[in-house]
C-alpha cells in the first residue's frame, strides 16, 4: 500500500504561552470532526526517555539496541537512537497517512506556523509590542526585526531596557532598539522568537498582536475560540476530502481492446490504478461504458465502495468524460486520472489538493514543456462542472477548452517532483507496443 505524506502545521510560542493546552484542545476538536490527527512535540532538552528503568524494553535499550519497538494490542511505540536532532520535515515524512499533523514547536521547520501570544506572559507581551511596531512601520513579515531596529531611530524618549523588562505596559513607550535588547533569564532574547514569513495565523488575547495581524493580513483567533481555529486548519492545511475518478471509457481503437482490462504484470491494468490511487481517495469512481466487464472490481476490492458510472452524455470525447467525472463525484475536490497512466501518483493527488486549499483555485493542473496534463489534475467540483457544461453547450470537446473560464493554479514540474520524486506520473500507453515497453521496464526494476 502506498504511504500518503501527511500535511502538517506547527503551533509556536514562547515558554508558558499555552501551546500545549491549545494543541490539546485543537486535536480533540479536529478528531471530533472525523479527522485522523498526528502530533509531534519538540523536546528541547537532551536525554529524555519514555520507558521505565527495569522494564524489558528499557533493558533492551540499555543492552545497546539502537531501535526498540514496544508493541501491544492497539498500541505501539518506537524508541530509536539518532545522530544529532532530526529535522521536523523528516519526522513528519515518517508519519504518513494522517489528515493533518499538529506540531508543537519547531519554529524554523519551514511549516506553516500558528503563533500563540498570551497577555499573562511577559515575554509574549513584549513580542506583541515589537510585532505591532514592525507592522505599523511597514517592516516585511519575516525580515530581521533586530537589524531593522538597529538601523532605525527610536520612536521616542522612553524608559531604559531595564525599566521595560518590569512590565509589558512599558514596552509600548520604549525605543525600538530597547525592545529588542530586552532579555530575561527564563525567556531569553525575544528577538529570535518573532512571527515570521511562515506565520499563517495568530492566537492571542493581546490587542497589539491582533492589530499587527490585521495589518499583515493574517487571521487572528481568540485563545478560547478553538472551533474557529480548527475551521481554519481544516479549510487550509488538513488533507481535503477527495473523490478520485479513474477514466476507463471503453474500447480503445489503438489498443485494440479496453485499456481497463488489458493485462499488465499479470493483472488487468485497472487493478493497478485502483491499488495505486485508493490511498488518496475518500470516494473512488470509475467512469466506463462497460460496467458489466468491470464488475469484478467489487469482489477484488470489497472495502472500497467503487462506483462504476456510465457516461452522462451520448457522445464521446475528453470533455464529456470530464463532465461525467464531475457529476459522479461526492466530494468538493475531484481528481481525474486516465486509466492508462501506469505510474499515476496518489502523492501527487494529495499535493494538488493541498495546493487547491492554499490557492483557492478552481483547478490545479500540472504543466510541463508539453503543456497541461488535465488527466492527472484536480478540479473543484461546483465551479468546474458549470464551466464544463457551458463549454459543452458551445460545442467544445477538448478537456482544456473550459480552463480559461475558471481560476487555474499551474502546478509546475518542480512541485510534481517534490510530490513524486520518481517521476513518470504522466506516462501513458495507447498501443500494445507502448504498454509492453512500459511493462518490461516496470518488471526490470
LORO-320484 format. One record per residue (C-alpha): residue number from 1; residue in one letter; x, y, z. Coordinates in steps of 0.2 Angstrom, whole numbers, plus 2048, in hexadecimal, padded with zeros to 3 digits. Layout:
N
     i   aa    xx    yy    zz
   NUM    A     X     Y     Z
...
% end
This chain:
445
     i   aa    xx    yy    zz
     1    X   800   800   800
     2    X   806   811   7FC
     3    X   80A   81D   80A
     4    X   802   82E   808
     5    X   80D   83D   80F
     6    X   804   846   81D
     7    X   801   859   81D
     8    X   807   861   82C
     9    X   805   872   835
    10    X   810   878   844
    11    X   80A   881   854
    12    X   818   88C   85B
    13    X   81A   898   869
    14    X   825   89C   878
    15    X   827   893   888
    16    X   816   893   892
    17    X   80C   89A   884
    18    X   800   88C   884
    19    X   805   882   875
    20    X   802   871   87C
    21    X   7F1   875   883
    22    X   7EB   87D   873
    23    X   7F2   86E   869
    24    X   7E9   862   875
    25    X   7D8   86A   871
    26    X   7DC   86C   85F
    27    X   7DF   85A   85C
    28    X   7D0   855   866
    29    X   7C5   861   85B
    30    X   7CD   85A   84A
    31    X   7CB   848   850
    32    X   7B8   84B   854
    33    X   7B6   851   842
    34    X   7BC   840   83C
    35    X   7CE   845   837
    36    X   7DD   839   83A
    37    X   7E9   844   844
    38    X   7FB   841   847
    39    X   806   84C   853
    40    X   818   850   856
    41    X   81F   858   866
    42    X   830   860   865
    43    X   83A   85C   875
    44    X   848   869   876
    45    X   852   85F   884
    46    X   85E   851   880
    47    X   85B   840   887
    48    X   849   83E   88A
    49    X   842   82C   88B
    50    X   830   825   88A
    51    X   834   814   891
    52    X   836   80E   8A3
    53    X   846   808   8AA
    54    X   845   7F6   8AE
    55    X   838   7F2   8A1
    56    X   83D   7E5   893
    57    X   83D   7F2   885
    58    X   848   7FE   890
    59    X   854   7EF   893
    60    X   854   7EC   880
    61    X   85A   7FE   87D
    62    X   866   7FE   88C
    63    X   86E   7EE   884
    64    X   872   7F9   874
    65    X   863   7F7   868
    66    X   863   806   85D
    67    X   850   804   85A
    68    X   843   7FC   865
    69    X   830   7FA   860
    70    X   824   7F7   86F
    71    X   814   7EF   868
    72    X   804   7EB   870
    73    X   7F2   7E8   86A
    74    X   7EC   7F9   863
    75    X   7FC   802   867
    76    X   80F   803   862
    77    X   81E   80E   866
    78    X   82F   80F   85F
    79    X   83E   816   867
    80    X   84D   819   85B
    81    X   85E   820   85D
    82    X   862   82D   850
    83    X   871   838   84C
    84    X   86E   84A   852
    85    X   85C   850   850
    86    X   851   84B   842
    87    X   849   859   837
    88    X   837   85B   83A
    89    X   834   858   827
    90    X   83C   847   829
    91    X   831   843   839
    92    X   821   848   830
    93    X   826   83E   820
    94    X   827   82F   82C
    95    X   815   831   831
    96    X   80B   82E   821
    97    X   7F9   82C   81F
    98    X   7F2   839   82B
    99    X   7E6   846   826
   100    X   7F1   853   82F
   101    X   800   853   83B
   102    X   7FF   860   849
   103    X   811   864   84E
   104    X   816   86D   85E
   105    X   825   878   85C
   106    X   832   876   84E
   107    X   830   889   849
   108    X   83E   887   83C
   109    X   836   878   834
   110    X   830   880   824
   111    X   81E   87B   829
   112    X   80F   887   829
   113    X   810   88D   83B
   114    X   802   893   847
   115    X   809   8A0   853
   116    X   801   8A0   865
   117    X   803   8AF   870
   118    X   7FB   8B1   881
   119    X   7F9   8C1   88B
   120    X   7FE   8B7   89B
   121    X   810   8B4   894
   122    X   81C   8C3   895
   123    X   826   8BC   887
   124    X   817   8BB   87C
   125    X   812   8CD   880
   126    X   823   8D3   87B
   127    X   822   8C9   86B
   128    X   811   8D0   867
   129    X   817   8E2   86A
   130    X   826   8DF   85E
   131    X   81A   8D6   851
   132    X   80E   8E5   851
   133    X   81D   8F1   850
   134    X   823   8E8   840
   135    X   812   8E7   839
   136    X   80F   8FA   83B
   137    X   820   8FE   834
   138    X   81D   8F3   825
   139    X   82B   8E7   828
   140    X   828   8D7   81E
   141    X   823   8C8   828
   142    X   832   8BC   829
   143    X   83F   8CA   828
   144    X   84C   8CB   835
   145    X   843   8D7   841
   146    X   853   8D8   84C
   147    X   85D   8DF   83D
   148    X   850   8EB   838
   149    X   84E   8F1   84A
   150    X   861   8F4   84B
   151    X   860   8FE   83A
   152    X   850   908   840
   153    X   850   916   84C
   154    X   846   914   85C
   155    X   834   91A   85B
   156    X   835   924   86B
   157    X   83E   928   87B
   158    X   839   919   885
   159    X   83E   90F   894
   160    X   84E   904   894
   161    X   84E   8F2   88F
   162    X   84F   8EE   8A2
   163    X   83F   8F8   8A5
   164    X   836   8EF   896
   165    X   83A   8DE   89D
   166    X   82F   8E3   8AD
   167    X   81F   8E2   8A3
   168    X   817   8E0   892
   169    X   80E   8F1   894
   170    X   81F   8FA   893
   171    X   823   8F1   883
   172    X   818   8FC   878
   173    X   821   90C   87D
   174    X   833   905   87C
   175    X   83F   908   86D
   176    X   83F   8FB   860
   177    X   851   8F6   864
   178    X   84D   8F4   876
   179    X   83F   8E8   872
   180    X   84B   8DD   869
   181    X   858   8DE   877
   182    X   84C   8D7   884
   183    X   851   8C7   88C
   184    X   84C   8BC   89B
   185    X   854   8AD   8A2
   186    X   844   8A2   8A0
   187    X   83F   8A8   88E
   188    X   84F   8AD   886
   189    X   850   8BA   878
   190    X   83F   8BC   86F
   191    X   846   8C2   85F
   192    X   849   8B1   858
   193    X   837   8AB   85D
   194    X   82D   8B7   852
   195    X   820   8B3   846
   196    X   828   8B0   835
   197    X   825   8AD   823
   198    X   81C   89C   826
   199    X   810   8A3   833
   200    X   7FF   8A0   82C
   201    X   7F4   8A4   83C
   202    X   7F5   8AC   84D
   203    X   7EC   8A5   85D
   204    X   7EC   8B3   86A
   205    X   7E3   8BE   877
   206    X   7EF   8CC   874
   207    X   7E8   8DB   86B
   208    X   7F9   8E0   863
   209    X   7FB   8CF   85C
   210    X   7EA   8CF   854
   211    X   7EE   8E0   84D
   212    X   7FE   8DA   845
   213    X   7F6   8CB   83E
   214    X   7E9   8D5   836
   215    X   7F6   8E1   82E
   216    X   7FF   8D1   827
   217    X   7EF   8C9   821
   218    X   7F1   8BA   82D
   219    X   7E1   8B3   836
   220    X   7E1   8B5   848
   221    X   7D7   8AA   854
   222    X   7D2   8AB   866
   223    X   7DB   8A0   872
   224    X   7CB   897   876
   225    X   7C4   896   865
   226    X   7CA   885   860
   227    X   7BC   881   854
   228    X   7C0   890   849
   229    X   7D3   88B   849
   230    X   7CE   879   845
   231    X   7C3   880   836
   232    X   7D3   889   830
   233    X   7DE   87A   831
   234    X   7D1   86F   829
   235    X   7CE   87B   81B
   236    X   7E0   87F   817
   237    X   7EC   872   81D
   238    X   7E3   861   821
   239    X   7E2   855   813
   240    X   7D2   858   80A
   241    X   7C5   84B   805
   242    X   7C8   846   7F4
   243    X   7BE   83C   7E7
   244    X   7CA   833   7DC
   245    X   7C3   82F   7CA
   246    X   7CC   822   7BF
   247    X   7C7   825   7AD
   248    X   7C5   814   7A5
   249    X   7BA   818   797
   250    X   7B8   808   78D
   251    X   7C0   801   77D
   252    X   7D0   809   777
   253    X   7D2   808   764
   254    X   7E5   809   765
   255    X   7E7   7FD   774
   256    X   7DB   7F1   76B
   257    X   7D1   7EE   77B
   258    X   7CC   7F6   78B
   259    X   7DB   7FE   794
   260    X   7D3   7FA   7A4
   261    X   7D4   7E8   7A2
   262    X   7E4   7E6   798
   263    X   7F0   7DC   7A2
   264    X   7FE   7E4   7AB
   265    X   80B   7DA   7B6
   266    X   7FE   7CC   7B5
   267    X   7EF   7D6   7BB
   268    X   7E2   7E1   7B2
   269    X   7EA   7F3   7B1
   270    X   7DB   7FA   7BA
   271    X   7E0   7F0   7CA
   272    X   7F1   7F9   7CA
   273    X   7E9   80A   7C9
   274    X   7DC   806   7D7
   275    X   7EA   800   7E3
   276    X   7F5   80F   7DF
   277    X   7E8   81C   7E1
   278    X   7DC   815   7EF
   279    X   7E7   81C   7FD
   280    X   7E3   82E   7F7
   281    X   7D1   82B   7F4
   282    X   7C3   82E   800
   283    X   7B7   829   7F2
   284    X   7BD   81F   7E3
   285    X   7B4   820   7D2
   286    X   7B7   817   7C2
   287    X   7AF   81E   7B3
   288    X   7AC   810   7A6
   289    X   7A0   80B   798
   290    X   7A3   7F9   79D
   291    X   79E   7F8   7AF
   292    X   799   7E6   7AD
   293    X   7AB   7E2   7A8
   294    X   7B2   7EB   7B7
   295    X   7A6   7E4   7C4
   296    X   7B4   7D8   7CA
   297    X   7BC   7E7   7D2
   298    X   7AE   7E7   7E0
   299    X   7B4   7D5   7E5
   300    X   7C7   7DA   7E2
   301    X   7C5   7E9   7ED
   302    X   7B6   7E6   7F9
   303    X   7BA   7F4   805
   304    X   7BC   802   7F9
   305    X   7AA   805   7F4
   306    X   7AF   808   7E2
   307    X   7A2   811   7D7
   308    X   7A1   80B   7C5
   309    X   799   81A   7BB
   310    X   794   81A   7A9
   311    X   797   82A   79F
   312    X   78A   837   7A2
   313    X   789   83D   790
   314    X   786   832   780
   315    X   795   839   777
   316    X   7A7   835   77B
   317    X   7B6   840   77E
   318    X   7C2   847   78B
   319    X   7B7   855   791
   320    X   7A7   84A   792
   321    X   7B1   83E   79C
   322    X   7B6   84B   7A8
   323    X   7A4   851   7AA
   324    X   79F   83F   7AF
   325    X   7AE   83F   7BC
   326    X   7A8   84F   7C4
   327    X   796   84A   7C4
   328    X   79A   839   7CD
   329    X   7A5   841   7DA
   330    X   79F   841   7EC
   331    X   7AC   84D   7F3
   332    X   7B1   85F   7EF
   333    X   7C2   85B   7E8
   334    X   7C3   84F   7D9
   335    X   7D3   847   7D3
   336    X   7D1   840   7C1
   337    X   7DE   833   7BB
   338    X   7DF   82A   7AB
   339    X   7DF   817   7AD
   340    X   7EE   815   7A2
   341    X   7F9   81F   7AD
   342    X   803   810   7B4
   343    X   80D   81B   7C1
   344    X   7FE   826   7C6
   345    X   803   82D   7D7
   346    X   7F8   82E   7E7
   347    X   805   83A   7EE
   348    X   803   846   7E0
   349    X   7F0   845   7E2
   350    X   7F2   84B   7F5
   351    X   7FF   858   7F0
   352    X   7F3   85F   7E3
   353    X   7E5   85F   7F0
   354    X   7EF   869   7FD
   355    X   7F4   875   7EF
   356    X   7E2   878   7EB
   357    X   7DF   87B   7FE
   358    X   7ED   888   7FF
   359    X   7E9   891   7EE
   360    X   7D6   890   7EE
   361    X   7D7   88C   7DB
   362    X   7CA   882   7D2
   363    X   7D6   877   7C9
   364    X   7E8   871   7CD
   365    X   7EF   86B   7BD
   366    X   801   864   7BB
   367    X   80A   86D   7AD
   368    X   81B   869   7A4
   369    X   823   86C   794
   370    X   815   862   78B
   371    X   808   86D   793
   372    X   7FA   869   79F
   373    X   7F7   857   7A6
   374    X   7E4   858   7A9
   375    X   7E2   845   7AC
   376    X   7ED   845   7BC
   377    X   7E6   855   7C2
   378    X   7DA   85B   7D0
   379    X   7CA   865   7CE
   380    X   7BE   86E   7D9
   381    X   7AE   865   7D6
   382    X   7A1   873   7D6
   383    X   7AB   880   7CC
   384    X   7B2   875   7BF
   385    X   7A1   86B   7BC
   386    X   799   87C   7B7
   387    X   7A8   881   7AC
   388    X   7A8   870   7A4
   389    X   796   870   7A1
   390    X   797   881   799
   391    X   7A5   87B   78E
   392    X   79C   86C   788
   393    X   78D   877   784
   394    X   799   881   779
   395    X   79D   871   76F
   396    X   7AE   86F   777
   397    X   7B6   85D   77A
   398    X   7C8   860   780
   399    X   7CB   85E   792
   400    X   7D5   86E   793
   401    X   7C7   879   78A
   402    X   7BF   87E   79B
   403    X   7CF   883   7A4
   404    X   7CF   895   79F
   405    X   7BE   897   7A7
   406    X   7C4   891   7B9
   407    X   7D2   896   7C4
   408    X   7E1   88A   7C0
   409    X   7EF   887   7CC
   410    X   7FE   881   7C0
   411    X   807   873   7CA
   412    X   819   874   7C3
   413    X   824   865   7C0
   414    X   82F   869   7CF
   415    X   820   867   7DB
   416    X   81B   857   7D2
   417    X   82C   850   7D6
   418    X   82B   856   7E8
   419    X   81B   84C   7E9
   420    X   821   83D   7DF
   421    X   834   83C   7DE
   422    X   834   82D   7D3
   423    X   82B   837   7C5
   424    X   822   82E   7B7
   425    X   810   833   7BD
   426    X   80A   838   7AC
   427    X   811   829   7A2
   428    X   803   821   799
   429    X   801   812   78D
   430    X   7F6   814   77D
   431    X   7FB   804   774
   432    X   800   7F2   778
   433    X   812   7F6   774
   434    X   813   805   77F
   435    X   80B   7FB   78D
   436    X   817   7ED   78B
   437    X   826   7F9   78B
   438    X   820   800   79C
   439    X   81C   7EF   7A3
   440    X   82E   7E9   79F
   441    X   836   7F8   7A7
   442    X   82A   7F6   7B6
   443    X   82F   7E4   7B8
   444    X   841   7E7   7B7
   445    X   841   7F3   7C6
% end
